[in-house]
Each structure stands twice: as structure tokens, then as C-alpha cells.
């Protein structure tokens, strides 16, 4: 099985990675002129975190924030203290009065700051929930670090596609695509069973598409995995 072989190779080549998900994706159930082979995708906990950090850094750069600024300069051993600067005449004693005035203004804003902190904490909690939802980058194969692994190269892939397309012509598109997706779900089950012992976390293996995303997920995952990772989804299909 090509999907199993490629997935096993990626996992074996990165023993330091904690792989958490494998997906077959890139095939639509919408009727078209041909049926293509799916793409294989894998992701690890480490790769997800690294990609998210890179994305956050890119957003900061777009905003024009200087990421190279040394925010801890005053804590360095070569930084002069305020008393030293005052002794050298670089800081006026009048600044102390200004500091007292500023302190009173700060006290009046404490309540507002406390509220801001509470709201920020709530926002962070909501973002954390979104980061783990089914429609986040954590579960979107096209966003993963290993996202577009071809199961086989031409001409084998083209021969396979031509055969599937011919079958759809003879038996009808709907019947063919149903059988096709039934096979993909079986492949997802097989991948999980074969590779789960080689991963450090319970491996989630599924078929992904935009038309039947949640239903396919429920068909591929175990009840325990659905409860753990996607409690917000409806009850699994019978």
C-alpha cells in the first residue's frame, strides 16, 4: 500500500518528531472529467508549533514591529543605573516630581488595566480553542509541514486515473466515487492500525475533503479519538 509505505518512511526519517495526524486529501466529490489519486499529508506536534511561530513572526513583520529590538537592554551588565546617570548630571532631579505625578495617573488607570487583562485572558482562551478546532490549521492537511506527498509518479498515476475515470463512465460517477471513498476510509483505518505503535501519541488518520468533512472524520476516527479531539462535533454516524 503506497500510502502506508510513504507515511512509514516519513515517520522513520524523523524519530524526534511526535506525529499526531495523517490524512488523505486533495480529491473532490464534485463530478469532473477525471478522478485523481489523493495526496498524503502528515504533521507532527513540533512542526505545527514551529509553523505557527513562523506565521506569528511574519505577521509582526507585516505590522512593522522591530523584532530585533533588544527589550532587555537596561538589564545588561553594561547598562548604567539611574543613580549613576543622575550623579553624572544626565538626569535632572526634577524628573522625580514628574515621576510622582505619573504615578498618581497610573493609580487611576489600574482598574481599567485590570479589566483589559481579564479581556485579554478571555481572548487567549478563545484563540486556544480555535487553534485545536477541526477547522484550524492543526487539522487542515493543506497547511501541514508534509502536505503534498504523491502516492505514485507518472505514468503510474495517470494509468490509475484513467482506469477510475473509465469505471465512472461505465458505472456512473456517483457509484464510482462512493466506492472510491469507501476504499479511502478503509485505507485510513489500516494506516492507523499499522503505524500507531510507531508514534508516541495516538495517531489520527482520516480522509479530508470540503464537501463531507465532518462525516468523513466520524467514519475514520475511533469514538475515543472523536471525544478527545472533536467533542464539539455531533454524535458519530451509525
Phi and psi in degrees as a GROMACS rama.xvg file:
@    title "Ramachandran Plot"
@    xaxis  label "Phi"
@    yaxis  label "Psi"
@TYPE xy
-63.44  -42.7273  UNK-2
-60.7621  -44.3414  UNK-3
-63.95  -43.1871  UNK-4
-63.583  -47.0359  UNK-5
-64.8264  -42.0468  UNK-6
-64.2121  -42.676  UNK-7
-62.4746  -37.6293  UNK-8
-64.7873  -43.6845  UNK-9
-63.8672  -44.2588  UNK-10
-63.7046  -41.9298  UNK-11
-66.3389  -32.8148  UNK-12
-76.0009  -13.769  UNK-13
-131.316  66.9856  UNK-14
-64.549  -19.3574  UNK-15
-82.5777  -8.44703  UNK-16
-92.3706  144.198  UNK-17
-99.673  90.9348  UNK-18
-73.1983  130.907  UNK-19
-116.628  -16.5384  UNK-20
-152.493  146.414  UNK-21
-133.984  138.898  UNK-22
-140.34  148.464  UNK-23
-104.441  124.593  UNK-24
-149.72  179.107  UNK-25
92.9836  8.99495  UNK-26
-120.954  130.619  UNK-27
-100.517  148.066  UNK-28
-84.8061  -1.6492  UNK-29
-72.4017  133.12  UNK-30
-61.1801  133.302  UNK-31
-144.991  -175.539  UNK-32
-74.6641  -22.6688  UNK-33
-149.432  162.249  UNK-34
-111.736  122.749  UNK-35
-98.8853  159.214  UNK-36
-70.2166  148.804  UNK-37
-73.9037  164.083  UNK-38
-97.9638  151.295  UNK-39
-101.521  137.866  UNK-40
-135.121  143.137  UNK-41
-135.543  155.442  UNK-42
-149.745  153.693  UNK-43
-120.14  162.231  UNK-44
-60.4214  -41.9579  UNK-45
-67.3604  -42.1395  UNK-46
-66.2086  -39.1167  UNK-47
-61.4223  -47.1003  UNK-48
-64.789  -41.2594  UNK-49
-64.0118  -43.2928  UNK-50
-66.7541  -36.9283  UNK-51
-66.0381  -39.4559  UNK-52
-64.6328  -39.2164  UNK-53
-64.3209  -40.6357  UNK-54
-65.8848  -40.3569  UNK-55
-63.5943  -40.0666  UNK-56
-64.8153  -40.8052  UNK-57
-62.7513  -38.1852  UNK-58
-64.7283  -40.1668  UNK-59
-64.1761  -39.3815  UNK-60
-64.4613  -40.751  UNK-61
-62.9133  -32.7919  UNK-62
-77.1609  -8.21457  UNK-63
85.1968  15.1642  UNK-64
-80.3258  138.51  UNK-65
-84.5689  102.952  UNK-66
-75.9055  -16.2516  UNK-67
-90.8585  -0.830241  UNK-68
-65.5225  133.573  UNK-69
-85.6899  96.5809  UNK-70
-72.6144  -17.5311  UNK-71
-100.955  22.4421  UNK-72
-56.3951  -43.7309  UNK-73
-66.3558  -17.058  UNK-74
-91.4308  -2.50983  UNK-75
-72.9247  157.038  UNK-76
-65.6433  -24.0383  UNK-77
-94.2536  5.93197  UNK-78
-84.246  135.741  UNK-79
-82.7912  143.92  UNK-80
-77.1325  167.343  UNK-81
-65.0958  -37.1074  UNK-82
-64.1352  -38.5234  UNK-83
-65.0116  -41.4971  UNK-84
-66.803  -36.5167  UNK-85
-67.2095  -38.9197  UNK-86
-64.0483  -28.5719  UNK-87
-88.5379  2.03808  UNK-88
80.9752  12.1725  UNK-89
-87.6618  -15.6124  UNK-90
-125.227  125.431  UNK-91
-77.5497  141.3  UNK-92
-64.3333  -21.9293  UNK-93
-62.6233  -21.5946  UNK-94
-62.1345  -26.5723  UNK-95
-64.3711  -38.3556  UNK-96
-65.2615  -40.3449  UNK-97
-61.9689  -37.0257  UNK-98
-63.8121  -39.0178  UNK-99
-64.8322  -39.467  UNK-100
-65.5584  -39.803  UNK-101
-66.1776  -34.3543  UNK-102
-63.8315  -40.4935  UNK-103
-65.0335  -36.6339  UNK-104
-67.7285  -36.8901  UNK-105
-64.4095  -39.2282  UNK-106
-61.7489  -37.4109  UNK-107
-70.7882  -16.9143  UNK-108
-100.349  1.15297  UNK-109
-60.4391  -42.9383  UNK-110
-61.5493  -41.7845  UNK-111
-63.7791  -40.8521  UNK-112
-65.5115  -39.1663  UNK-113
-59.9013  -42.8324  UNK-114
-64.6337  -41.41  UNK-115
-60.5195  -40.3837  UNK-116
-64.7381  -40.4484  UNK-117
-63.0009  -45.0456  UNK-118
-64.9802  -38.3391  UNK-119
-64.7125  -38.749  UNK-120
-64.096  -40.9878  UNK-121
-63.6932  -42.7386  UNK-122
-61.9457  -40.734  UNK-123
-64.0248  -38.5895  UNK-124
-64.3541  -41.4377  UNK-125
-66.06  -39.9519  UNK-126
-65.186  -37.5801  UNK-127
-62.6127  -40.9364  UNK-128
-63.4286  -42.9539  UNK-129
-64.1256  -34.1198  UNK-130
-64.5833  -23.4942  UNK-131
-106.659  -0.865466  UNK-132
-70.7444  162.396  UNK-133
-60.2092  -30.4478  UNK-134
-97.0815  20.5771  UNK-135
-95.044  174.273  UNK-136
-65.3037  -19.4318  UNK-137
-62.142  -31.4011  UNK-138
-119.244  13.4896  UNK-139
-101.505  104.215  UNK-140
-55.7064  -35.4333  UNK-141
-67.6121  -15.4606  UNK-142
-96.0012  -3.11273  UNK-143
-76.749  164.388  UNK-144
-65.761  -44.0572  UNK-145
-105.356  92.7908  UNK-146
-112.903  -20.6105  UNK-147
-137.935  61.3513  UNK-148
-88.9109  118.674  UNK-149
-78.0217  135.759  UNK-150
-72.0906  -31.6788  UNK-151
-157.461  159.005  UNK-152
-96.1253  163.231  UNK-153
-63.8001  147.501  UNK-154
-87.2164  -3.3643  UNK-155
-61.1572  -41.1996  UNK-156
-63.7144  -39.3271  UNK-157
-68.7501  -38.6038  UNK-158
-61.7489  -43.8532  UNK-159
-62.4036  -45.2011  UNK-160
-62.7382  -41.9398  UNK-161
-63.2034  -39.8577  UNK-162
-65.6419  -42.8398  UNK-163
-65.9945  -39.519  UNK-164
-66.3837  -39.2463  UNK-165
-64.1135  -39.9844  UNK-166
-63.6529  -39.672  UNK-167
-64.2531  -35.659  UNK-168
-64.9095  -38.7493  UNK-169
-81.6172  -41.1043  UNK-170
-104.402  -6.7426  UNK-171
97.6986  143.516  UNK-172
-61.7209  -47.2995  UNK-173
-61.4543  -45.9599  UNK-174
-63.3532  -40.2842  UNK-175
-67.1193  -45.1377  UNK-176
-69.442  -32.0759  UNK-177
-63.6001  -45.2102  UNK-178
-63.9129  -39.1348  UNK-179
-60.9486  -48.561  UNK-180
-70.9802  -30.5515  UNK-181
-60.8411  -40.3407  UNK-182
-66.5537  -41.2765  UNK-183
-63.7724  -39.9317  UNK-184
-62.7436  -41.8971  UNK-185
-62.7415  -38.0611  UNK-186
-64.0308  -41.4629  UNK-187
-60.7648  -42.2815  UNK-188
-61.5985  -43.673  UNK-189
-64.9613  -41.342  UNK-190
-60.334  -46.3769  UNK-191
-61.9484  -44.7178  UNK-192
-64.6847  -37.9352  UNK-193
-77.2173  -36.1866  UNK-194
-102.744  -9.15822  UNK-195
-59.1825  -35.1278  UNK-196
-72.1051  -15.9148  UNK-197
-94.2704  -4.17553  UNK-198
-110.905  156.535  UNK-199
-86.7074  -14.6718  UNK-200
-125.844  160.479  UNK-201
-62.3302  116.627  UNK-202
-76.5461  130.068  UNK-203
-98.8167  116.326  UNK-204
-122.401  129.382  UNK-205
-156.23  168.395  UNK-206
-101.116  133.028  UNK-207
-121.42  130.922  UNK-208
-151.472  167.785  UNK-209
-81.1923  -18.2989  UNK-210
-87.6353  -36.3659  UNK-211
-132.615  43.6869  UNK-212
-56.5389  -56.2766  UNK-213
-69.4761  -38.337  UNK-214
-64.6998  -42.2068  UNK-215
-64.4684  -38.7412  UNK-216
-60.7951  -43.8358  UNK-217
-66.8343  -31.6293  UNK-218
-73.335  -28.2425  UNK-219
-91.2927  -34.6717  UNK-220
-89.8904  158.385  UNK-221
-77.8886  157.446  UNK-222
-55.7942  -36.7717  UNK-223
-64.7025  -40.7995  UNK-224
-67.045  -38.8151  UNK-225
-62.5906  -43.4184  UNK-226
-64.907  -38.1712  UNK-227
-75.1616  -45.78  UNK-228
-98.181  -29.6558  UNK-229
-135.152  57.644  UNK-230
-65.1881  -17.7064  UNK-231
-78.042  -13.6761  UNK-232
-75.9215  160.172  UNK-233
-68.2919  173.285  UNK-234
-59.5328  142.777  UNK-235
-56.3764  149.543  UNK-236
-68.7613  147.506  UNK-237
